[in-house]
Amino acid sequence: MALRSFSIIVAVDSQMGIGKDNNLPWRLPKEMKHFTRTTSHTTREGCQNAVIMGRKSWDAIPTKYRPLPNRLNIVLSRSLKQQPDGALLFSNLGEALAHLGTDTTRREIENVFVIGGGQLYAEALMSEYCQRVYLTRLNKCFDCDVSLLSTDAWLPQYVVSSDPNVDQELQEEKGIQYQIHVYDRQPVAAAPVAAS
Ligand SMILES: NC(=O)c1ccc[n+]([C@@H]2O[C@H](COP(=O)([O-])OP(=O)(O)OC[C@H]3O[C@@H](n4cnc5c(N)ncnc54)[C@H](OP(=O)(O)O)[C@@H]3O)[C@@H](O)[C@H]2O)c1
């Protein structure tokens, strides 16, 4: 079964915190625009992207803003029995990636993004199907109760990269400085050819 590869997009504070009380601890409209632009951008006419999120992150989106527009919304849950309005429901990441890997969805869905939260990021960062990470690092510490998996666990598997559509210079909004980093999964080293 062909599983679809994906990117992760996430913003962290200076201590790797990502959320508080099932919400974002900060309001940074320009950084949010980066999220919307990156997860919505396609190059093929008639295509859209897919966004995969954990059930709690879906719950955190105000009802009037969900599903996230112009993207196929996918929710992962082991407890939900009914598909949320406007989203597809799967009980694990592999099932969602398999659905997105079928010939028909592959034609219709250009890029796939895992968009949170902490539980799903932890699994997704370690997945061999994660090809790219868009990591916004805020230079400020917020009061958070959910954090991103420690970089020690996953960063060694990635190399620094870039995206021409993303401003990777130091930026500032509401007095908070931040920078967007792009990492690509390290190519797997080819097995040595046995001498004959
Ligand atoms: N800073 C950022 O960029 C960013 C982005 C997104 C979210 N967030 C924040 O992150 C926080 C939420 O994160 P969280 O860790 O508490 O929750 P979460 O990962 O959003 O959702 C957790 C729930 O999703 C389901 N789930 C997760 N992984 C699954 C898997 N592999 N297979 C099946 N179901 C799976 C389970 O649902 P069931 O319990 O229904 O089984 C689980 O309880 C919020 O504060 C949110 O604002 C931050």
The ligand as an SDF file (V2000), in Angstrom:
LIG
                    3D

 48 52  0  0  0  0  0  0  0  0999 V2000
    1.9020   25.9880   17.8270 N   0  0  0  0  0  0  0  0  0  0  0  0
    1.3850   25.3020   16.8180 C   0  0  0  0  0  0  0  0  0  0  0  0
    1.8800   25.3680   15.6920 O   0  0  0  0  0  0  0  0  0  0  0  0
    0.1780   24.4430   17.0480 C   0  0  0  0  0  0  0  0  0  0  0  0
   -0.4470   23.7910   15.9870 C   0  0  0  0  0  0  0  0  0  0  0  0
   -1.5440   22.9790   16.2420 C   0  0  0  0  0  0  0  0  0  0  0  0
   -2.0210   22.8360   17.5340 C   0  0  0  0  0  0  0  0  0  0  0  0
   -1.3850   23.4930   18.5390 N   0  0  0  0  0  0  0  0  0  0  0  0
   -1.8400   23.3470   19.9340 C   0  0  0  0  0  0  0  0  0  0  0  0
   -1.6170   21.9980   20.3570 O   0  0  0  0  0  0  0  0  0  0  0  0
   -2.5500   21.7140   21.4040 C   0  0  0  0  0  0  0  0  0  0  0  0
   -3.2650   20.4020   21.0900 C   0  0  0  0  0  0  0  0  0  0  0  0
   -2.3070   19.3530   21.0520 O   0  0  0  0  0  0  0  0  0  0  0  0
   -2.5870   17.9600   21.8140 P   0  0  0  0  0  0  0  0  0  0  0  0
   -1.3320   17.1660   21.7990 O   0  0  0  0  0  0  0  0  0  0  0  0
   -3.2370   18.2370   23.1250 O   0  0  0  0  0  0  0  0  0  0  0  0
   -3.7180   17.2970   20.9140 O   0  0  0  0  0  0  0  0  0  0  0  0
   -3.7930   16.8640   19.3520 P   0  0  0  0  0  0  0  0  0  0  0  0
   -2.5510   16.1780   18.9320 O   0  0  0  0  0  0  0  0  0  0  0  0
   -4.2820   18.0050   18.5500 O   0  0  0  0  0  0  0  0  0  0  0  0
   -5.0070   15.8420   19.4480 O   0  0  0  0  0  0  0  0  0  0  0  0
   -4.8700   14.7070   20.2390 C   0  0  0  0  0  0  0  0  0  0  0  0
   -5.9970   13.7590   19.9100 C   0  0  0  0  0  0  0  0  0  0  0  0
   -5.9670   13.4760   18.5100 O   0  0  0  0  0  0  0  0  0  0  0  0
   -6.1750   12.1020   18.3010 C   0  0  0  0  0  0  0  0  0  0  0  0
   -4.9270   11.5460   17.7800 N   0  0  0  0  0  0  0  0  0  0  0  0
   -3.6760   12.0850   17.8380 C   0  0  0  0  0  0  0  0  0  0  0  0
   -2.8020   11.2990   17.1890 N   0  0  0  0  0  0  0  0  0  0  0  0
   -3.5130   10.2660   16.7180 C   0  0  0  0  0  0  0  0  0  0  0  0
   -3.1770    9.1210   15.9650 C   0  0  0  0  0  0  0  0  0  0  0  0
   -1.9370    8.8930   15.5520 N   0  0  0  0  0  0  0  0  0  0  0  0
   -4.1710    8.2510   15.6430 N   0  0  0  0  0  0  0  0  0  0  0  0
   -5.4370    8.4820   16.0330 C   0  0  0  0  0  0  0  0  0  0  0  0
   -5.8270    9.5390   16.7480 N   0  0  0  0  0  0  0  0  0  0  0  0
   -4.8680   10.4180   17.0810 C   0  0  0  0  0  0  0  0  0  0  0  0
   -6.6230   11.5380   19.6360 C   0  0  0  0  0  0  0  0  0  0  0  0
   -8.0170   11.8090   19.6560 O   0  0  0  0  0  0  0  0  0  0  0  0
   -9.0860   11.0000   20.5540 P   0  0  0  0  0  0  0  0  0  0  0  0
   -8.8110   11.4030   21.9720 O   0  0  0  0  0  0  0  0  0  0  0  0
  -10.4010   11.4910   20.0450 O   0  0  0  0  0  0  0  0  0  0  0  0
   -8.8470    9.5420   20.3020 O   0  0  0  0  0  0  0  0  0  0  0  0
   -5.8830   12.4200   20.6070 C   0  0  0  0  0  0  0  0  0  0  0  0
   -6.4580   12.4680   21.9030 O   0  0  0  0  0  0  0  0  0  0  0  0
   -3.4980   22.8960   21.4840 C   0  0  0  0  0  0  0  0  0  0  0  0
   -3.0890   23.7670   22.5330 O   0  0  0  0  0  0  0  0  0  0  0  0
   -3.3140   23.5780   20.1340 C   0  0  0  0  0  0  0  0  0  0  0  0
   -3.6240   24.9510   20.1680 O   0  0  0  0  0  0  0  0  0  0  0  0
   -0.3040   24.2890   18.3300 C   0  0  0  0  0  0  0  0  0  0  0  0
  1  2  1  0
  2  3  2  0
  2  4  1  0
  4  5  1  0
  4 48  2  0
  5  6  2  0
  6  7  1  0
  7  8  2  0
  8  9  1  0
  8 48  1  0
  9 10  1  0
  9 46  1  0
 10 11  1  0
 11 12  1  0
 11 44  1  0
 12 13  1  0
 13 14  1  0
 14 15  2  0
 14 16  1  0
 14 17  1  0
 17 18  1  0
 18 19  2  0
 18 20  1  0
 18 21  1  0
 21 22  1  0
 22 23  1  0
 23 24  1  0
 23 42  1  0
 24 25  1  0
 25 26  1  0
 25 36  1  0
 26 27  1  0
 26 35  1  0
 27 28  2  0
 28 29  1  0
 29 30  1  0
 29 35  2  0
 30 31  1  0
 30 32  2  0
 32 33  1  0
 33 34  2  0
 34 35  1  0
 36 37  1  0
 36 42  1  0
 37 38  1  0
 38 39  2  0
 38 40  1  0
 38 41  1  0
 42 43  1  0
 44 45  1  0
 44 46  1  0
 46 47  1  0
M  CHG  2   8   1  16  -1
M  END
$$$$
